[in-house]
Amino acid sequence: MKETLERIQKGRVIAVLRGDTVEKTVRTAEALVEGGVNLIEITYTMDDPLAAIERLAGRDDILLGAGTVLSLKDARAARAAGARFLVSPCLIPEVVGYGREENLLVMPGIFTPTEAFQALSLGAEVLKLFPGSLGGPDLIKAFRGPFPGLKLVPTGGVEKENLRAWFAAGALAVGMGGNLAPREAIQREDYDSIRAKAREIIGLLP
């Protein structure tokens, strides 16, 4: 888990992929890596996410995670397919517990101080702030008052215009979906533009 946390802290941008096919998702991930983004989250909202995870799991240049993990069954399947970290949009105690048992980083979604406290009490080390668009970077500043060491990864509402503000507020990393790999670009298989977008976002990091 320590190595995973270090790689997330170093990579700083997690690409959240919801491709409509396994092949497009895999090729999108490859384009992102070529552009400098090597933290890849494959969500359960796509068709056959486990197949996409299995296709990418053997690559040393990718830290691969599974997203929208909503059950212990999903967590176990993603782990077996090769996911190195798990992300949920909400706090699911049994998934956090599974991560502790397996020494697997689990990032539960939170939005309130109570949820943050509950997640920390269960043993979560990194929390997904979701939806980030509703609070903005100032919400991280507010959280870090009562929770000074809190490791937050905002997702939803992170874009190039506010990227630096999120990190200035204290974000450990950020999650980016359509603002990094637009669905339209994935659908038309425009991997050059996705690669270019990745390079642009990496170039904006503080």
C-alpha positions, 0 to 999 in steps of 0.5 A: 500500500505504501508504494501505491500511495507514493506513486499516486502522490508522485503522479498526481493526476488519476485518469478516470476512464469510462470508455464504451468498449474494452479496446477503446479504453485500453488504447485511451489508457495507452495514449494517456501514458504516452502523454505522461499520465500513468495513474489509470482508473477503470470504472465499473460504469463501462461494459466489461471493466475487468477485461480492460483491467486485465489487458493493462494489468501487466504494464509496469508503467501504469498504476492501475485502479478500479473505480465505482467499486460499490460492493465487496464482490466488485472489490475482490473481482477488481483485485483478482483482475490486477487492480492496484487500488480501488475507488468508490464514490461513497463510503462502503465499510466492507470495501475499506475493510477488504483493502486493509486485509489485502494491503490494498489502497482503497479510496472511499468517496466523502463530502462531509466532515462526518464521512471523512471521520468515519472513513479514517476510523475504518482505516482509509488513508486516502479519501476521494472528495466527490463531487469536487465541483460542489465545493471547489478548492476552498473545501479542501482548505476547510477540511484541513482545519480539523483534519490537518493531515488529511489526504484528499483526491478531488474528483469531479470539477477538476479542469485545467483552469483550476488544476493549480488551485486544487494543489495549492489548497492541499490536494494529494492528487486529482481525478480527471475524467472527461476534462482529460479524456473527453468521451467524444474523443474516445468514441471517434478514437482520436488518441492524438488529441487525448495524448496532447491533452495529457501532455498539457495537463502534466505541463500545468502541474505545479 
